[in-house]
Amino acid sequence: MVRAALAVMAAGLAACASRPVPQPQPAPDQPPAAVPAPGGAPPVRVPSAPTASASPAASAARSVDAYKREVAQRIHEVSSEQVFPGAPPNPLRSIVVVNLSIDARGGLIDARVLRDNGDAELTRVALESARRAAPYAAPAYTVARRGRVEFFETWLFSNDGRFRLRTLAEAQQP
C-alpha cells in the first residue's frame, strides 16, 4: 500500500515537473502620481489610465538630456492635437514647469508641478499629457539613478491653450 502511494506521488511530481512554472507578471498599472495643486493646496493624485499600446522599446539615449528629448517627443506624439506648430508666440498665455520621475521600466512614477501661473486648466492639460504619454521607453541603465530618471520639463502654452514643450521648442517669436 505504501509502495502504491509512493508510485502515485512520484507520477504526480513527474507530471508537474514537465509543465512550465508560471512566472509572476509585473503589475500593469503604476500607482497614481502625486501632484501638488496650484496655490499651495495639498497634493492631488493623477490617476493612471490604461494605455492603448505596450511600453515602447528601450531608449537609445545615453544621457538624461537625450532621454528628456525622447520623452518630450513621445508627449508631442501622443498629444499632437494639443501641440502648436512652429515657434512659441510672444507673449505666452502660461508656462507650467513639471518635475517628471520615470522608473527603470519607463513607467511614470510622479509628476509634480513646480511652477505655474495659476491657470488650473492649463496645469491639468500639462499633467494629463505627461500621464497619457506613459509608459515611456525604458531608460538605459547608465541614465537611470536609483531605479529612476528625474528631470524638469516646461510646457509653453499659447493663447488658444495649445502647448509645445521647451525641450523641442524653436526660438520664441519676436
ROSE-905579 format. One record per residue (C-alpha): residue number from 1; chain; x, y, z. Coordinates in pm, 1 decimal, padded with zeros to 6 digits. Layout:
BEGIN
     n   chain          u          v          w
   NUM       A          X          Y          Z
...
! end
This chain:
BEGIN
     n   chain          u          v          w
     1       A    00000.0    00000.0    00000.0
     2       A    00282.6    00239.3    00086.3
     3       A    00453.9    00148.9   -00242.0
     4       A    00134.9    00225.8   -00435.2
     5       A    00103.4    00565.5   -00264.3
     6       A    00467.5    00645.8   -00337.3
     7       A    00421.3    00545.3   -00701.0
     8       A    00118.5    00779.7   -00733.7
     9       A    00311.7    01068.2   -00574.0
    10       A    00611.7    01007.5   -00799.3
    11       A    00388.7    01007.4   -01107.0
    12       A    00224.5    01332.3   -00993.1
    13       A    00560.1    01501.0   -00933.4
    14       A    00687.3    01386.4   -01272.2
    15       A    00379.0    01532.4   -01441.3
    16       A    00427.4    01865.9   -01262.7
    17       A    00796.7    01881.6   -01349.2
    18       A    00723.7    01867.4   -01722.0
    19       A    00494.5    02171.3   -01710.0
    20       A    00639.9    02523.7   -01724.3
    21       A    00623.5    02713.1   -01398.9
    22       A    00414.1    03029.2   -01435.2
    23       A    00620.9    03343.4   -01377.4
    24       A    00479.7    03637.7   -01184.7
    25       A    00377.2    03923.1   -01412.7
    26       A    00452.6    04285.1   -01324.7
    27       A    00155.1    04497.1   -01228.6
    28       A    00022.3    04669.2   -01542.8
    29       A   -00060.6    04995.5   -01368.6
    30       A    00163.9    05225.1   -01173.4
    31       A    00026.6    05386.6   -00859.3
    32       A   -00122.2    05727.6   -00926.7
    33       A    00129.2    06010.3   -00940.8
    34       A    00106.1    06278.6   -00672.8
    35       A    00091.7    06636.1   -00794.7
    36       A    00055.1    06945.4   -00584.0
    37       A   -00249.9    07153.5   -00660.3
    38       A   -00191.6    07514.5   -00764.8
    39       A   -00192.6    07774.4   -00491.2
    40       A   -00028.0    07560.0   -00223.6
    41       A   -00321.8    07321.0   -00180.1
    42       A   -00243.5    06961.7   -00076.1
    43       A   -00104.6    06732.2   -00349.2
    44       A   -00353.8    06578.8   -00589.5
    45       A   -00313.1    06229.1   -00733.4
    46       A   -00314.5    06200.0   -01111.4
    47       A   -00471.8    05858.5   -01173.0
    48       A   -00308.4    05625.9   -01420.4
    49       A   -00513.6    05539.7   -01723.0
    50       A   -00485.8    05221.5   -01922.2
    51       A   -00269.5    05274.2   -02227.0
    52       A   -00358.8    05150.9   -02572.4
    53       A   -00004.8    05046.9   -02657.4
    54       A    00257.8    04845.7   -02480.5
    55       A    00563.8    05012.3   -02339.1
    56       A    00791.7    05147.5   -02611.6
    57       A    01124.1    04974.5   -02667.3
    58       A    01427.6    05054.9   -02458.2
    59       A    01566.1    05403.0   -02502.4
    60       A    01879.3    05459.4   -02708.5
    61       A    01956.3    05777.5   -02510.3
    62       A    02285.5    05773.8   -02321.7
    63       A    02231.3    06092.3   -02118.7
    64       A    01947.9    06245.7   -01919.4
    65       A    01921.9    06531.9   -02172.1
    66       A    01886.7    06286.2   -02462.6
    67       A    01629.5    06082.7   -02267.5
    68       A    01438.2    06402.5   -02182.6
    69       A    01421.3    06476.0   -02556.5
    70       A    01276.0    06126.8   -02623.8
    71       A    01014.6    06179.6   -02350.5
    72       A    00922.4    06520.6   -02496.8
    73       A    00884.7    06368.3   -02843.8
    74       A    00658.6    06096.4   -02701.0
    75       A    00439.5    06357.0   -02526.9
    76       A    00414.8    06558.1   -02850.6
    77       A    00322.0    06244.7   -03050.0
    78       A    00051.4    06133.0   -02807.2
    79       A   -00092.7    06485.1   -02768.6
    80       A   -00033.5    06604.5   -03126.1
    81       A   -00376.3    06772.9   -03148.4
    82       A   -00281.4    06990.7   -02848.8
    83       A    00066.3    07091.4   -02972.8
    84       A    00102.0    07422.5   -03156.9
    85       A    00327.6    07430.3   -03464.2
    86       A    00637.7    07644.8   -03501.2
    87       A    00798.7    07878.5   -03254.2
    88       A    00625.9    07982.7   -02929.3
    89       A    00425.6    08304.7   -02957.4
    90       A    00516.0    08618.1   -02768.1
    91       A    00366.0    08657.8   -02512.6
    92       A    00280.0    08311.9   -02385.1
    93       A   -00050.3    08251.5   -02205.8
    94       A    00106.2    08023.8   -01946.3
    95       A    00423.3    07838.4   -01851.3
    96       A    00398.2    07519.8   -01644.6
    97       A    00712.1    07354.7   -01507.2
    98       A    00675.0    06989.1   -01406.5
    99       A    00920.7    06755.5   -01234.7
   100       A    00886.3    06413.1   -01400.6
   101       A    01005.7    06088.9   -01240.0
   102       A    01017.7    05780.1   -01463.5
   103       A    01104.0    05431.7   -01339.4
   104       A    01352.1    05187.8   -01493.6
   105       A    01072.2    05026.7   -01699.8
   106       A    00950.1    05359.7   -01841.0
   107       A    00651.3    05399.6   -01608.5
   108       A    00556.9    05744.4   -01483.8
   109       A    00620.8    05742.0   -01108.9
   110       A    00545.0    06104.5   -01033.3
   111       A    00456.9    06434.6   -01200.0
   112       A    00480.4    06737.5   -00972.0
   113       A    00402.8    07093.9   -01069.1
   114       A    00688.9    07316.5   -00961.5
   115       A    00566.0    07638.4   -01119.2
   116       A    00256.4    07767.1   -01294.9
   117       A    00069.2    08095.3   -01324.7
   118       A   -00247.2    07974.4   -01152.9
   119       A   -00434.2    07866.3   -01468.1
   120       A   -00568.4    07537.4   -01331.2
   121       A   -00698.9    07420.8   -01671.2
   122       A   -00358.4    07451.2   -01841.3
   123       A   -00184.3    07293.0   -01542.7
   124       A   -00424.5    06998.9   -01579.2
   125       A   -00350.6    06978.0   -01954.4
   126       A    00024.5    06960.6   -01882.8
   127       A   -00011.7    06685.8   -01622.0
   128       A   -00256.9    06483.5   -01828.3
   129       A   -00037.2    06498.4   -02138.6
   130       A    00254.6    06356.8   -01936.1
   131       A    00031.3    06082.5   -01792.9
   132       A   -00124.9    05995.7   -02127.8
   133       A    00215.5    05950.6   -02294.7
   134       A    00326.2    05690.3   -02036.7
   135       A    00469.9    05438.1   -02049.6
   136       A    00786.6    05584.0   -02196.9
   137       A    01085.6    05398.3   -02336.8
   138       A    01280.2    05226.2   -02059.4
   139       A    01586.1    05439.9   -01983.5
   140       A    01930.6    05290.0   -02031.0
   141       A    02097.5    05160.3   -01716.5
   142       A    02356.8    05439.7   -01743.4
   143       A    02082.1    05706.5   -01744.1
   144       A    01871.0    05582.3   -01451.5
   145       A    01984.6    05658.1   -01097.8
   146       A    01845.9    05451.0   -00811.4
   147       A    01595.2    05293.2   -01049.3
   148       A    01455.6    05619.5   -01190.1
   149       A    01519.8    05918.8   -01412.8
   150       A    01409.8    06256.5   -01283.1
   151       A    01409.4    06588.2   -01470.2
   152       A    01214.0    06911.2   -01523.5
   153       A    01009.8    06980.5   -01835.5
   154       A    00841.9    07307.8   -01926.7
   155       A    00507.5    07335.1   -02106.5
   156       A    00476.8    07660.4   -02305.8
   157       A    00110.2    07748.8   -02370.9
   158       A   -00021.1    07974.4   -02647.7
   159       A   -00336.2    08186.0   -02614.7
   160       A   -00553.1    07909.4   -02763.2
   161       A   -00445.6    07661.9   -02490.9
   162       A   -00216.9    07450.9   -02710.5
   163       A    00137.5    07380.1   -02592.2
   164       A    00488.1    07297.3   -02701.3
   165       A    00749.9    07150.9   -02470.5
   166       A    01051.1    07372.2   -02416.8
   167       A    01289.9    07082.4   -02491.4
   168       A    01155.5    07073.7   -02850.4
   169       A    01066.1    07440.7   -02894.7
   170       A    01221.4    07668.2   -03151.1
   171       A    01332.2    08020.1   -03058.3
   172       A    01038.8    08234.6   -02941.9
   173       A    00873.4    08468.4   -03192.1
   174       A    00972.4    08839.0   -03157.6
! end
